């Protein structure tokens, strides 16, 4: 659902020194949302728990991470209380009541979700009235797919295309000792079960099926990462001055979606 074997699972959209809490708050404030320290927060597809811990370290005491399996790298055994896992027979089911969270967030998760319609609907179920949900993930046409490292591997996933790059020595960090044939087989399996890139029209339709108030917030994402990412340092001034540049960034590098529940 969110993860697949034999590949890096937490795509770093920003550099390692990113401050996810600061970035997310920057984007939320750009749309008039101020997230209080006592907000109920869900880190969706939390993986090792890196971002869950970042929120806890920033003083948000009511944050939990959720993933399909227990991937959390705990600082302390007692920290299990901060993490949730779905049941084996409860695909896409977040183990929380309706209207549980003020904010649901993910970073580099939705490119792994195989049934995004169900996942989005489940996020809508657990989000409180007036709550917000924010998700950033790599674009389908990113020139280097960030997991298999193949040029345009988000959209070109045929055996022929993957074989060209395997023969040229392209590998991710888990494939360095693999031969070309093994690498192709590994990437074909991962493209089938580990990543799922959707086109822009489908992404918009799926989010708008559950949420009436949907924003594509790549401009705010660029503004919030301009001091954190070398790409954003270059792209931010271009987005401010060149008409249509933001659409190019959205298409070829990163997407960011903000959806807001209506208040009761």
C-alpha positions as CSV (number, residue, x, y, z in Angstrom):
1,X,0.0,0.0,0.0
2,X,2.6,2.6,1.1
3,X,5.7,0.5,1.0
4,X,7.6,-1.9,-1.2
5,X,10.5,-4.2,-0.6
6,X,14.1,-3.5,-1.7
7,X,13.9,0.2,-2.3
8,X,14.4,3.4,-0.2
9,X,11.1,4.1,1.3
10,X,11.3,7.7,2.6
11,X,11.9,9.9,-0.5
12,X,13.7,13.0,0.6
13,X,12.1,15.8,-1.4
14,X,14.1,18.4,0.6
15,X,17.6,18.2,1.8
16,X,18.3,16.2,5.0
17,X,18.2,19.3,7.2
18,X,14.6,20.0,6.2
19,X,12.3,21.3,8.9
20,X,9.0,19.6,8.0
21,X,7.0,21.3,10.8
22,X,8.1,24.8,9.7
23,X,7.4,24.0,6.1
24,X,3.9,22.6,6.8
25,X,3.0,25.5,9.0
26,X,4.2,28.0,6.3
27,X,1.9,26.4,3.8
28,X,-1.0,26.2,6.3
29,X,-0.6,29.9,7.2
30,X,-0.6,30.8,3.5
31,X,-4.2,29.6,3.5
32,X,-5.2,31.1,6.8
33,X,-4.7,28.1,9.0
34,X,-2.9,28.3,12.3
35,X,-2.2,24.9,13.8
36,X,-2.2,25.0,17.6
37,X,0.2,23.0,19.7
38,X,-2.8,21.0,21.1
39,X,-4.0,20.0,17.7
40,X,-4.7,16.3,17.0
41,X,-2.2,15.4,14.2
42,X,-1.9,12.3,12.1
43,X,1.4,11.6,10.3
44,X,0.0,9.4,7.5
45,X,2.4,6.8,6.1
46,X,4.9,7.6,8.9
47,X,7.5,5.0,8.1
48,X,10.3,5.2,10.6
49,X,8.5,7.9,12.5
50,X,11.0,10.7,11.6
51,X,8.3,13.3,11.0
52,X,6.2,12.1,13.9
53,X,9.1,12.8,16.2
54,X,9.8,16.1,14.6
55,X,6.3,17.2,15.5
56,X,6.7,15.9,19.1
57,X,10.0,17.7,19.4
58,X,8.4,20.9,18.2
59,X,5.9,20.7,21.1
60,X,2.9,19.1,19.4
61,X,2.0,16.5,22.1
62,X,-1.1,15.1,20.4
63,X,0.6,13.6,17.3
64,X,0.5,10.0,16.1
65,X,2.0,8.2,13.2
66,X,0.2,5.7,11.1
67,X,1.5,3.1,8.6
68,X,0.4,-0.3,7.3
69,X,3.1,-2.1,9.3
70,X,5.2,-1.3,12.3
71,X,8.2,0.5,10.7
72,X,8.7,2.9,13.6
73,X,12.3,3.3,14.9
74,X,11.5,4.0,18.5
75,X,13.6,6.2,20.7
76,X,12.1,4.5,23.7
77,X,9.8,1.5,24.0
78,X,7.2,3.7,25.6
79,X,6.9,5.6,22.4
80,X,4.7,2.8,20.9
81,X,1.8,4.9,22.1
82,X,2.6,7.5,19.4
83,X,2.2,5.0,16.5
84,X,-0.8,3.1,14.9
85,X,-0.8,0.3,12.4
86,X,-3.7,-1.0,10.4
87,X,-5.1,-4.5,11.0
88,X,-4.1,-7.3,8.6
89,X,-7.6,-7.5,7.1
90,X,-8.3,-3.8,7.2
91,X,-6.7,-2.4,4.1
92,X,-6.6,1.5,4.2
93,X,-8.4,1.5,7.5
94,X,-6.9,4.1,9.9
95,X,-7.5,2.7,13.5
96,X,-9.2,5.9,14.7
97,X,-12.7,7.2,15.1
98,X,-14.5,9.5,12.7
99,X,-13.6,13.2,13.1
100,X,-10.4,12.4,15.2
101,X,-7.8,14.8,13.7
102,X,-7.3,18.4,13.1
103,X,-4.5,17.9,10.7
104,X,-3.4,14.9,8.6
105,X,-0.1,15.1,6.8
106,X,2.3,13.1,4.7
107,X,5.6,13.6,2.9
108,X,6.5,11.4,0.0
109,X,3.9,8.8,0.7
110,X,1.1,9.1,-1.9
111,X,3.4,7.8,-4.8
112,X,3.3,4.5,-2.9
113,X,-0.4,4.3,-2.3
114,X,-2.0,1.7,-4.6
115,X,-5.6,2.6,-4.1
116,X,-5.5,6.3,-3.6
117,X,-9.3,6.8,-3.7
118,X,-9.7,4.6,-0.6
119,X,-6.9,6.3,1.2
120,X,-8.2,9.8,0.5
121,X,-11.7,8.7,1.6
122,X,-10.3,7.3,4.9
123,X,-8.4,10.6,5.5
124,X,-11.6,12.4,5.0
125,X,-13.4,10.1,7.5
126,X,-10.9,10.8,10.3
127,X,-10.5,14.5,9.7
128,X,-12.5,16.8,11.9
129,X,-14.9,19.5,10.5
130,X,-12.7,22.5,9.7
131,X,-9.6,20.2,9.7
132,X,-6.9,20.3,7.0
133,X,-4.8,17.6,5.2
134,X,-1.6,18.3,3.4
135,X,0.4,15.9,1.2
136,X,3.6,16.4,-0.9
137,X,4.9,13.7,-3.2
138,X,7.1,13.4,-6.3
139,X,5.7,14.2,-9.7
140,X,4.9,11.6,-12.3
141,X,7.3,13.1,-14.9
142,X,10.2,13.8,-12.6
143,X,13.3,13.4,-14.7
144,X,14.8,10.9,-12.3
145,X,12.4,8.7,-10.4
146,X,13.5,9.0,-6.8
147,X,13.2,5.3,-5.9
148,X,14.5,3.3,-8.8
149,X,16.6,6.2,-10.1
150,X,15.6,5.5,-13.7
151,X,15.1,8.6,-15.9
152,X,11.3,9.2,-16.2
153,X,10.7,6.0,-14.3
154,X,7.5,7.3,-12.9
155,X,5.8,7.0,-16.3
156,X,8.1,4.9,-18.4
157,X,8.1,1.5,-16.8
158,X,8.4,-1.1,-19.6
159,X,10.9,-3.9,-19.4
160,X,12.7,-2.4,-22.5
161,X,13.1,1.0,-20.9
162,X,14.3,-0.4,-17.5
163,X,16.7,-2.7,-19.3
164,X,18.4,0.2,-21.0
165,X,19.3,1.9,-17.8
166,X,20.2,-1.3,-16.0
167,X,22.7,-2.1,-18.7
168,X,24.1,1.4,-18.3
169,X,24.7,0.8,-14.6
170,X,21.8,2.8,-13.1
171,X,21.1,1.4,-9.6
172,X,19.5,2.6,-6.4
173,X,21.3,2.1,-3.1
174,X,19.8,-1.3,-2.6
175,X,20.9,-2.6,-6.1
176,X,24.6,-1.9,-6.2
177,X,25.6,-5.5,-6.1
178,X,22.9,-6.7,-8.5
179,X,23.4,-7.6,-12.2
180,X,21.4,-6.0,-14.9
181,X,18.8,-8.8,-15.1
182,X,18.2,-8.8,-11.4
183,X,17.9,-5.0,-11.4
184,X,15.3,-5.1,-14.1
185,X,13.3,-7.7,-12.3
186,X,13.6,-5.8,-9.1
187,X,12.4,-2.6,-10.7
188,X,9.5,-4.2,-12.6
189,X,8.2,-5.7,-9.4
190,X,8.6,-2.4,-7.6
191,X,6.9,-0.4,-10.4
192,X,3.9,-2.9,-10.2
193,X,3.5,-3.0,-6.4
194,X,5.6,-0.3,-4.8
195,X,4.9,3.0,-6.6
196,X,1.8,4.4,-8.4
197,X,2.0,7.7,-10.2
198,X,-1.2,9.2,-11.3
199,X,-1.8,11.9,-13.9
200,X,-2.8,15.4,-12.9
201,X,-6.5,15.0,-13.9
202,X,-6.9,11.8,-11.9
203,X,-5.2,13.4,-8.8
204,X,-7.5,16.4,-8.9
205,X,-10.6,14.2,-9.4
206,X,-9.8,11.8,-6.6
207,X,-9.2,14.6,-4.1
208,X,-12.3,16.5,-5.2
209,X,-14.4,13.4,-4.8
210,X,-13.9,13.5,-1.0
211,X,-13.1,17.2,-0.4
212,X,-14.9,20.2,-1.9
213,X,-12.1,22.6,-0.9
214,X,-8.9,21.4,-2.7
215,X,-5.8,23.5,-3.4
216,X,-2.6,22.6,-5.3
217,X,0.0,24.4,-3.2
218,X,3.3,24.0,-5.0
219,X,3.9,27.8,-4.9
220,X,3.6,27.8,-1.1
221,X,5.7,24.7,-1.0
222,X,8.4,26.4,-3.0
223,X,8.2,29.5,-0.7
224,X,8.5,27.4,2.4
225,X,11.5,25.4,1.1
226,X,13.5,28.2,-0.6
227,X,16.0,28.2,2.3
228,X,16.0,24.4,2.7
229,X,16.4,23.0,-0.8
230,X,18.9,23.8,-3.5
231,X,16.2,23.2,-6.2
232,X,13.7,25.5,-4.4
233,X,16.4,28.2,-4.1
234,X,16.6,28.3,-7.9
235,X,12.9,27.6,-8.6
236,X,11.3,30.1,-6.2
237,X,12.4,33.3,-7.9
238,X,11.6,31.8,-11.3
239,X,8.1,30.9,-10.1
240,X,7.6,34.5,-8.9
241,X,8.6,36.0,-12.2
242,X,7.9,33.6,-15.0
243,X,4.3,32.9,-15.9
244,X,3.6,29.1,-16.0
245,X,6.8,28.1,-14.2
246,X,4.9,26.9,-11.2
247,X,3.1,24.4,-13.5
248,X,6.4,23.1,-14.8
249,X,7.6,22.6,-11.3
250,X,4.3,20.7,-10.5
251,X,4.7,18.6,-13.6
252,X,8.4,17.7,-13.4
253,X,9.4,17.8,-9.8
254,X,6.9,17.9,-6.9
255,X,3.3,18.1,-6.1
256,X,1.6,19.4,-3.0
257,X,-2.1,19.1,-2.2
258,X,-4.0,20.8,0.6
259,X,-7.6,19.9,1.3
260,X,-9.8,21.5,3.9
261,X,-13.0,20.1,5.5
262,X,-15.9,22.5,5.9
263,X,-16.7,23.6,9.4
264,X,-20.0,22.4,10.9
